């Protein structure tokens, strides 16, 4: 998984006629969601939140998770067993699972998509999800194999997945729609035609004639195994200006929209807080511990204390960012209030005193690497001002976004921007990839055998309560060493009309339309 350059989502207005005075049958059965233009209907190649939102309705993975508790739930699989101390998982598919064309879903279809996702020639940015699976290096790394050795079809309804190291929570990875099955035979007969109008096993099917680019219409699948969704039709309306979603909601042109950060306060007053839930995403500053200038932990702590997290949120991100108080974002099991303690409290005088302890009368200079964008440039200038007050000269070094990860991989960075967005709803995402010694995402060079032992123990423990305790220990140890310093946690910024019932945005920034229902709009709307 690459370091992600996170930007505010493009926000859309929806064009259309004046709001009708009388509710029609269509408005009572059709949900209209304002999105930016999706880029693909291929779940393995999704590139933005709109792609993910559409994919979640069309494709159904083996498992899901409760949007409020995070508990793992059966989806396409009715049940699964943990094998060999957390290195294997046997999944049992629903006998009544069907694709939207009525064809039975088999374990072979699930295996086909997992192999397609992992293959080197697919070139999916989501292939890393399957990195733990036996044979991943041969399929995605060298390309010498086209099938994962750790994915085995036992019979048409049974699939076994074997991973290289114990990890009891691995099934959470399989909640991502990129791992959901597609009909193997149909795809193989004409991949291009299939992806223009794909077939999944989820509760909604792409309507006849609906395609990209343009507005997408989904209809309830008559072959879905589960309860018939209350919403008959879903219309994804794209286009318009980034700041007009609130107006579209007020006028009734859309029912759900991703509002601009500067409109969140007004949207909260108009539509409530249901869509402003925590997002499992954060902005941090990383330190290259192999650089001699940053080896002294006192200097890293000085930087952390010099950062005004409240100011960065208000000046740069608006209400979409809240100050971080630890490594694990709010909304995830394992988040601990004030885990960062004094290190994350804005204290310019204390930071300056630490700088003087380290450098005496000399003024330390730190290069700051980040992917260039308007938002990231603004963060860099704010950091430069804040560190200057603590006696540190910050030298911004912007990179073209496409080159930023390559720059980190050369190990030439000093301090660097780290924006990390979860692909599965676990605290593990903010610990193991970033602080395991051999992880490709560990760009700080952090290597602590005690932390590695804790990570291994956490992944190999089958009980939730001990896992949460181990995650807390990992977070406390890493924060004491400060290979990174947390800056802010992001939050969702969706708003939904009052007639949308059951609406709740989960920590991955999405929602399942099958959980929703529609009521009549309030009188006078």
Secondary structure, 3 states (H helix, E strand, C coil): CCCCCCCCCCCCCCCCCCCCCCCCHHHHHEEEEEECCCCCCCHHHCCCHHHHHHHHHHCCCCEEECCCCCCEEECCEEEEEEECCCCEEEEEECCCCECCCCCECCHHHHHHHHHHHHCHHHCCCCHHHHCCECCHHHHHHCCCCCCCCCEEEEECCEEEEEECCCCCCHHHHHHCHHHCCCCHHHHHHCHHHHHHCCCCCCCEEECCCCCCCCCEEEEECCCCCCCCCCCCEEEEEECCCCCCHHHHHHHCCCCEEECCHHHHHHHHHHHCCCCCCEEEEEEEEEECCCCHHHCCHHHHHHHHHHCCHHHHHHHHHHHHEEECCCCCCCCCCCCCCCCCHHHHCCCHHHHHHHHHHHHCCCCCEEEEEEECCHHHHHHHHHHHHHHHHCCCEEEEEEECHHHHHHHHHCCCCCEEEEEEECCCCCHHHHCHHHHCCCCCCCCCCCCCHHHHHHHHHHHCCCCHHHHHHHHHHHHHHHHHHCCEEEEEEEECCEEECCCEECCCCCCCCCCCHHHCEECCCCCCC
